[in-house]
Amino acid sequence: MRARLLILANSLLLTFVGASSPAWATVARARAATPAHASRVRRAARPRPPSTSLGYANGGRLQNAARLESDETIRLMPGRHLHYGTDEMVGLIRRAGRILLRRHRVALSVGDVSRASGGPALHHASHQSGRDADLSFFVVDAHGRSVQLNDYVGFGRGGRAIAGGEMRFDTRRNWALVDALLTDPAAHVEHIFVSNALRALLLEHARAIHADANVIARAAEAMHQPQGASAHANHFHVRIGCPSGDAGCLEGVRVPPRRRRHARALARNEPRERHGRHATERAHAAERPRAQRAPPR
């Protein structure tokens, strides 16, 4: 109603002023259009509510997801379309990307994170609650020059490409990435899934350059090869803990009912003093280092 009255008033003003005053006509038209325009601006500027991670990494959802965008620090890998995560995960990736660009002049290549609403994702057992992200390795050629990958490349012992060729695992930059992830001031990295061979290579490099002992200890704990899943010899799979305030977020992984029943049956047939350990390992599939059972990717 107010907007209509303003338009009517300005129309009368134009009638009295006449066509000889184009400046007044411009001002009147601008004022007449202001209320509706301002309303559109207010609607567009409304901030997105904080993200919420719900459920398990392999059985959850994501609300009010943050979208990861490419820029000079982040490169989204071709053919990967899951670019949503919690505010904490997207923030972690961005901060790590800035560190790598500033210190090593390379962009961080990112594969899949989660769908906009979370839930099951093609080719992934997890990535359902916005707390998982796949990060490509940094790679160099035979001359030590950085190579930008369009798809993952697997590496074995000594950092040599499994399929052969001149590409090598860039241990220096990959350790810098691990260091940036584990020392992030806002997000808590719980797991970095990577093959045993590359884990050993990274830890050996960290000790050789006299990296912070606390960071090395954290890396030794966080990095491990998952059992019953891909060895992760071609990318890092990073998982963060539940964000503070996300009451519906659940740590660990969801165990299918069939596996829970099987674990309980095994536990009933075992001596009492061994019941707790075996039931826990089989039923909960705790995400622990190499010697223990690890979660699905």
ABEGO torsion letter per residue (X at the ends): XAAAAAAAAAAAAAAAAEAABAAAAAAAAAAAAAAAAAAAAAAAABBBBBBBBBEBAABBBBBGBBBBBBBAABBBBBGBABABBBAAAAAAAAAAAAAAAAAAGBBBBBBBBBBAAEEBBBGBABGAAGABBBBBBBBBBAAGBBBBBABBBBBBBGGBBAAEEABBBBAAAAAAAAAAAAABAABBBABBBBBAAAAAAAAAAAAAAGBBAAAAAAAAAABBBBBGBBAGAABBBBBBBBBBGBAABBBEBBBBAAAAAAAAAAAAABBAAAAAAAAAAAAAGBBBBAABBBBBX
